[in-house]
């Protein structure tokens, strides 16, 4: 298997760290929203807003960052000495 050069390894590692950080940050944001939600929303609109926020964070940040982190991790393991 062909090895990446030093510049390629740095780019791949940087992308992997950014995606993993986005994944972790979004998961923490979801936990914070859930903790705020546990303060018993006063009406259905507030509950809908909390649930919509969690779904948006999950669909557009957590899932893509998790998949991107998986792909960059696999590429990192395939194209480097690790």
URUR-V798340 format. One record per residue. N is the residue number from 0. RES is the residue in one letter. SS is DSSP state (h for helix, s for strand, l for the rest). OMEGA is omega in radians with two decimals (none if undefined). Layout:
# URUR-V798340
n: [N | N]
res: [RES | RES]
ss: [SS | SS]
omega: [OMEGA | OMEGA]
This chain:
# URUR-V798340
n: [0 | 1 | 2 | 3 | 4 | 5 | 6 | 7 | 8 | 9 | 10 | 11 | 12 | 13 | 14 | 15 | 16 | 17 | 18 | 19 | 20 | 21 | 22 | 23 | 24 | 25 | 26 | 27 | 28 | 29 | 30 | 31 | 32 | 33 | 34 | 35 | 36 | 37 | 38 | 39 | 40 | 41 | 42 | 43 | 44 | 45 | 46 | 47 | 48 | 49 | 50 | 51 | 52 | 53 | 54 | 55 | 56 | 57 | 58 | 59 | 60 | 61 | 62 | 63 | 64 | 65 | 66 | 67 | 68 | 69 | 70 | 71 | 72 | 73 | 74 | 75 | 76 | 77 | 78 | 79 | 80 | 81]
res: [X | X | X | X | X | X | X | X | X | X | X | X | X | X | X | X | X | X | X | X | X | X | X | X | X | X | X | X | X | X | X | X | X | X | X | X | X | X | X | X | X | X | X | X | X | X | X | X | X | X | X | X | X | X | X | X | X | X | X | X | X | X | X | X | X | X | X | X | X | X | X | X | X | X | X | X | X | X | X | X | X | X]
ss: [l | l | l | l | l | h | h | h | h | h | h | h | h | h | h | h | h | h | h | h | h | h | h | h | h | h | h | h | h | h | h | h | h | h | h | h | h | l | l | l | l | l | l | h | h | h | h | h | h | h | h | h | h | h | h | h | h | h | h | h | h | h | h | h | h | h | h | h | h | h | h | h | h | h | h | h | h | h | h | l | l | l]
omega: [-3.10 | 3.13 | 3.05 | 3.05 | -3.10 | -3.14 | 3.11 | 3.11 | 3.14 | 3.11 | -3.13 | 3.12 | 3.11 | 3.11 | -3.14 | -3.14 | 3.11 | 3.13 | 3.12 | 3.08 | 3.07 | 3.11 | -3.13 | -3.14 | 3.12 | 3.10 | 3.09 | 3.10 | 3.11 | 3.10 | 3.10 | 3.10 | 3.13 | 3.09 | 3.08 | -3.14 | -3.11 | 3.09 | 3.08 | 3.10 | -3.03 | 3.13 | -3.09 | 3.14 | 3.12 | 3.08 | 3.10 | 3.13 | 3.10 | -3.12 | 3.10 | 3.12 | 3.13 | -3.14 | 3.12 | 3.12 | -3.12 | -3.05 | -3.00 | 3.13 | -3.03 | -3.07 | 3.11 | 3.13 | 3.12 | 3.12 | 3.10 | 3.10 | 3.09 | -3.10 | -3.14 | 3.07 | 3.09 | 3.11 | 3.11 | -3.14 | -3.12 | -2.97 | 3.05 | -3.13 | 3.13 | none]
